[in-house]
Amino acid sequence: MSIKISVVIPTYNRSALLLQCIDALTCQTFNKEEFEIIIVTDGPDNQTEKAVVKWNKRRLINCQFFSLPCKKGPAAARNYGWLNARGELIAFTDDDCIPDKNWLISYFNHYLKDQNMAFTGKTIVPVSKRPTDYELNTANLQTADFITANCCCPKKILVRTGGFDERFTMAWREDSDLEFKLINESIKIKRVEDAIVTHPVRKAIWGVSIKEQKKTMFNALLYKKYPELYRQKIQIRPQLNYYLIVFGFILMITGIMENSFLIAFLGFNLWIVLTVLFIIKRLSFTSLSSKHIAEMVITSMIIPFLSLYWQIYGAIKYRVLFF
């Protein structure tokens, strides 16, 4: 039988999660002889390669393993995957996701060869009753229009659009970039509610939100390519509170250096009030454990500065006026 669907999974140094994902794919109701799994590591990854080779000895399903010669990001890994795929339909998910048993058949049932259409499914993110800030941010995937954790495109459309922009070297905005390409090419994106993927929240290190700010630079690249769509679907206006927090802090330091009590007082009040409001916002509906509260207080004092730094860095790097 010929391969009808290829499932592309980018990964790197997360073999335990990856094996859970491909185990779930062996339970698909879609004919196992008519789909393949393509795993692409973002750079050399001996541990994952050994795990996949060992898993493949069970011969449960057609599974191919590829490795990029160096780290280029998940966008490049996905491109390598679909370019080496034999299926006419390409389904994308992530190594930390668990596809439902009807995931592939649901997409295939909506696919017609002559239609100019891509697909997006339903993503479920289980969270605690009082989730952490990180859990809450991950849960936003449930309401996203188009994410690479759960989407499907005919290979001919990926060829036509060029697939993923490999300048997005981190897992951030590369899915929106593909979505905007599809929109610009007048390719309809159909939502398939019964194509379900569960996306558990991975355990995060303390202060993970600080590390995540680096991704902000890719907002500038996406804005440069699609300014109208960016403002329409990502961010209607700049994050004014971040600018005001940083401005207040600079005003306070300026007042101190100039020995101006009034300027320092005004700057301090602007900075502290907006920072406290930011902390309160992040703690609303989230965990109130002492550890989480401490994390929100400390990281909220750092995030506005780091976010604007990476935003300016991105604007300079991609040569775009972006606020």
N, C-alpha and C positions, 0 to 999 in steps of 0.2 A: 504493500500500500504506500501511496505517496504521502509525504508530510504536508499537512494542511495548516497547522499552527506551530509556531516556534515561540517558546517562552524564554525571554532574555532576562537574566538576573546578574547585575553587577555586584561585586563583593570584594572584600579585602580584610583578611585576618579575622573573620567571624565565622569560622567553619561550623561551630555548634549551632548557631542560628541558621546558617545556610542549610544544614542537613534537615532541620525541622521543616524548612520551606519546601525542599524537594521531596521530603517524605509526604507532605500534604499533596504535592502534585501527583504522586503515584496513586492517590485515591480519586483522581478525576473520573467523572462518568464519561468523559470524551474518550473515544477509542485510543488506547495507549499506543497503537501502531501508527496513528495519524498525527501525533504531535511529538515535539522534541523539546528538551531543556538545553539551553545554552548558557553556561556559566562563564563569566569573564571577570578575572581578578584585575583590579586596578594596580598593576605592577606585579612583579614576582612575588609569589605567595606559596612557598613550599608546603606549609601546614595545610592550607586549604586544598592544594593539589593532591596531597596524599589522602586527605579525607574523602575527596570526590572519587579518586581512583579506587579506594577501598569500597566505597558505597556502590560504585559501578559494577563491582564483581558480582553483586546480587542480581544484575541484569533485569531490574524491575522495569526499566523504561529507557528510552533513547536519551542519553545525556552526554553532551559534549563539553569539554573544558578548554578554555583559552586563557591566556595571560598576556596583558599588555607588557611591553618591554620596560616601561617605567611608569611612575604614577602620573596620570593625566586627569583623573577625576571620573565620576560615574557617567558623565555625558559621553566621554570618549569610549568607555567600556561598553555602554549600550550601543553605540554606533558600530563598534567592532562586532558585537553580538548579532545585530540584525543584518549586517553586511555578509555574515557567514551563515545566515539562517536559510533553511530550505523551504520553510513554510511561506505561503502566500499571505498569511495573516500573522502579525507579530504582537504578542502579548508581553507587557512589561510588568514586573513586580520587583520587590526588593528582598534582600536576603533575610530581613527581620520580619517578613510578612507570612501569613498563613492563608493561602487561597482556599476558598470553599470548594467542595467537591464538584459543584456545578459551574465553577468559574469559567472554564473554557467553553463548555457547551452553550452557556448563556451568551457569550460573545459570538460564537459561530452561528448560532440561530438567528442573529440579527445581521449577519454579514451577507452582502450580495456583491458578487464580483464586479458588477457594472456600476455600483454606486460610489459616489465621491464622498466617503464618510469614514470618520474615525470614531472611537468609542471610549467611554469612561465608565467605570463601575462604581459600586458602593463600597466605601471603606469604613470599617468599624474599629474604633480605638477604645478599648476598655480602660476605664480610669477609676480611681478610688472615689468614695463619696465626697471626701474633701481632698481633691487631687493637689499635687504639688504644682508650682508654676510651670515646670517642664512638662508635666503630664497634660496640663491645660493647653499649652502651646502645641503639643503633638496632636491633641484632640481636634485642633483646627483642620486637620487633614480630612475630617469627616464632612466638612462643608465646602472644601475646595472644589472648584469646577473641573480641574484636570490635573492629576498627579501621576507620576511615574510608578508609584507603588501599585497602581491599578488602572491601567489603560491598555488600549489595543488599537493598532493601526495596520491597514493593508501595507505590505512591503512596497507596493508601487507608489503609495503616497509618501512614504519615507524617502524613497529614491527621488521623487519629485521635489520635495521640500528640503532635501539634504540632511534630514534627521536632526540630531541634537547639535547645538553650537558648542564646540569643545573648548571655547574660551571660558565657559562656566566650569571651572575646575573643582568646585565643591558641590555638595548636594544642596543646591539652592538656586531657584529661579530657572533651572534648565528645563523643567517641565512647563513652566509658564511660557518660556521662549518657544517651545514646540507648539503649545496651544495657540499662541499669537501667530505663528507661522501658518497654522491651519486656518485660522480665521482670515488672515490676509489673502490666502489662496482660495477663499470661499469654500472651504471643506467643512461640511457640517460635523459637529461633534455630538454624537447621540449618547445619552445617559442610559445605561443598562442596569437597572436596579437589582436584578438578580445575579449580576456578576460581582460577587462579594469577596472581599479580602479583609481579613482581620489583621490589624497592625498593632501588636502589643507595644507598650511603652518600654523601651530599654532602660535599664538602670543607669542613671546619670551621675557623674561625679559632682561633688559640691562645687557650686559656682559655675555650672555649665553654661549659664546664660552669658557670662563674660566671654567665654571662648566662642560662642555662637555669633558674637557681634562682627567678627571678621567677614561673615557672609554678606554683610550689608553692602560691601563694595560692588557686588554683582547686581544690586538694584540699579546702580548707575548704568551698567551695560544694558540691562533690559529696557530702561527708560530711553537710552540713546536709540535703540532699535525700534521701539514702539511707544513713543511718548503718550499718544492719546489712549491706547489700550492700557498702558501702565496706570495712568490717572483714573481710568474708568474702572479697572478691575483689581488693582493692587493697592494704590494709595491715592485718594482723592486730592489730598494736600500734604505738604511737608509736616513732619512732627514738630509743631511749634513749641511744645513743652520742652523738648530736648534743647532747642536753641535758647529758650528763655532760662533754663536751668544753667546752662554753660555761661550765658551772658551774665546772670546773677552772680555766679562764682567769680568770673573775671572782674566784674564791677566791685565785688567785695575785696579782692586782692589789690585792685587799683586804688581803692580808698585807703587800705592799710598802708600801701607804699607811699601814697601822697599825704598821709596823715590827715585824711578827711573822714571824720567820724560819720558824717551824714551819708556820704557815698558808700562807705563800708557797711553802714547799717542798712541802707536800702538794698544793696547787693546781697547781703547776708539773708535778709528777709525773703527776697525773691527766690534765692537759691533754696533755702531751707523749706519754705512753704510748698514750692512745687515738687521738691524731692519727697517730702512727706506724703503729698497727694499721690505721687507715683508709687510709693511703697504701699499705701493703702489700696490703691487700685490693683496692684499685683497680689495682695493678700486677700482681696475679696473673693469669696467662694473657693479659696484654696486652703491647704493645710495650715493649721495654726500651732503646729509643734514648735518647740523652742528652736530647734535646729533650722527649720524652714523659715521661721521669722527672722532669725539672724542672717540667713542667706539672702533673704529678700532685702533686708535693710542695707547690708554691705554692698550687694551687687547693684542695687538701685542707685547708690551714690556714684557708681563707676560707669554704668551702662550709657547714660547720655553722652559722656565724654568719648568713650570708645566708639559708640555708634556714629557720632559725627566725624570722628577721626577716619574711620573706614569709609564713610560716605564721601568725605573729601578726597580720600585716597583713590576711591573708585572714579570719582568725577575727573580727577587729574589723569589717571591711568587710561580711561576710555575717552578723554577729551570731550566732556559733555557738561553743560551747565545744569547741574542737578542739585536740588535742595530737598 
